[in-house]
Amino acid sequence: MTRAAVAVAGLVALVAAGCEKPLKPGDPVRGLTAAQRDRFTRGKVVFDSAFTPQTGLGPLFNSTGCGECHEDPAKGGFGDEVEVHAAAFRGGVCDPLVQEGGFVIQQHTIPALKQALGIDSEPFPPSATGRAMRTTPVLFGRGLLDLVPDSVILSYADPDDRNHDGIRGRPNRAVDGRLGRFGRKAFIATLDEFNAGAFVAEMGITDPAQPTEENIGGRTIPAGVDSVPDPEITQEQLDLTNDFVRFLAPPTPARLDATGRRGRELFSQIGCAACHIPTLRTGDSPVAALRHREFAAYTDLLLHDMGPDLADICLGRATPSQFRTEPLIDLRDAQRFLHDGRATTPEQAIEAHGGEAAGARDRFKALPPADRAALTAFLKSL
Amino acid sequence: MRYLPRAAALAAILVTPALTSAPVQPPTYTYRGTVHTVQPRAGSLELITGVGFALRLVQMRAVAATRIEKAGVAIALADLKPGDIVRADCRRTSLGLVADRIVEIDGTAAR
């Protein structure tokens, strides 16, 4: 037996022993059936479609397709776009300004709307009390987050701070009262609804789940501006998109060296892990590849008060200063950090934490430089 | 030709109920959403509903016969306030949507 043959045999043995290649950004979860992989592939085509006014785009929109924003480092990833949201918070009640066109303020118009109303973007709602900037979130692993049972999320809630650790954690609720988990304010209950709503709010593409266009800053759409019959995509196109997003895997975290392992310890020791819960487990699912799966989530999907410096808009039961704990998934590929992208490094992001996270922030700031670097190295492995 | 009496009988069975039954009831709709505005004097209510980020307002009327309740106890329209989560069973009439029943839901137990 030659050396080469021995090497090949060894490699084969390793593979047979279950040595799995790390999942890269944009990969599907492991264990999908051939039919599910086919839907992932076909869903990616819809996700990456560029819509035009002739295929339903607009009249208001932020983007011409899902993949135009969620693109870095692979489809479903981050984007460099920053959009504008607005809401009014009065007397402790949040108004998402539906009567003025909703809380997503679209930045573009199709030519027919511009011609009819002379506007290049949706007017900022006059009754808004808050304005927010929102970066494009990564979508990897969202199918797993969708399947974390409500009971697990609620088990981390401590709205009255009964354990006196200064961290409360409270759930947000969708408009119909269901537990929210998607969006920076955890205002959306399910991944499918997040996607269906995004087609309409981000691209002006009506779908069977939301077959009506939103108004133009409170005005009805002028006649002749939107001639494509609603819904502008089919249920099958929506379902394929949902499956593509649902099956996007969280990339495998990088292997940690001694520094990274030290950083992981510190992450827990200084209190980051109190909200950024390292692992979550999915519940039941008809998709075996997603069922009862433990995964690195680094979130509790709850709202926490982050202090006045980060505060922007309310949404549902989230006050302007409350945000959902951001899942730390594919952090190594993030170019900007925090909900509005104000931070360009993980260190800046940590230092901008306030409110319930002030203690962890202060402990981070008090670390020796080598430990701060170790914690940062750990974050960049995710 | 021998099938004709059977076909006639079948047609009679199918057509008779349509000729003798009560008028068709207006379609009913159930909405679940967050109260946006309440105007007790006008008997009107606006709910925020929708899908994901794409929210919509649904306007409806509450009339004298509308049953409004919370935890099984009857309440008044004026007891509802913005931010409350409700389920409303409605039907479409010449006045627009009219609620037959509005139930305030405890948001923490709404799933």
Interface residues (C-beta under 8 A of the other chain):
Chain A: G92 V93 C94 D95 P96 V98 Q99 G102 F103 V104 D150 P171 R173 V175 D176 G177 R178 L179 F182 G183 I188 A189 E193 F194 N195 A196 G197 A198 F199 V200 A201 E202 A209 Q210 T212 E214 G316 R317
Chain B: R32 G33 T34 H36 I48 T49 G50 V51 G52 F53 A54 L55 R56 L57 K81 P82 G83 I85 I105 D106 G107 T108 A110 R111
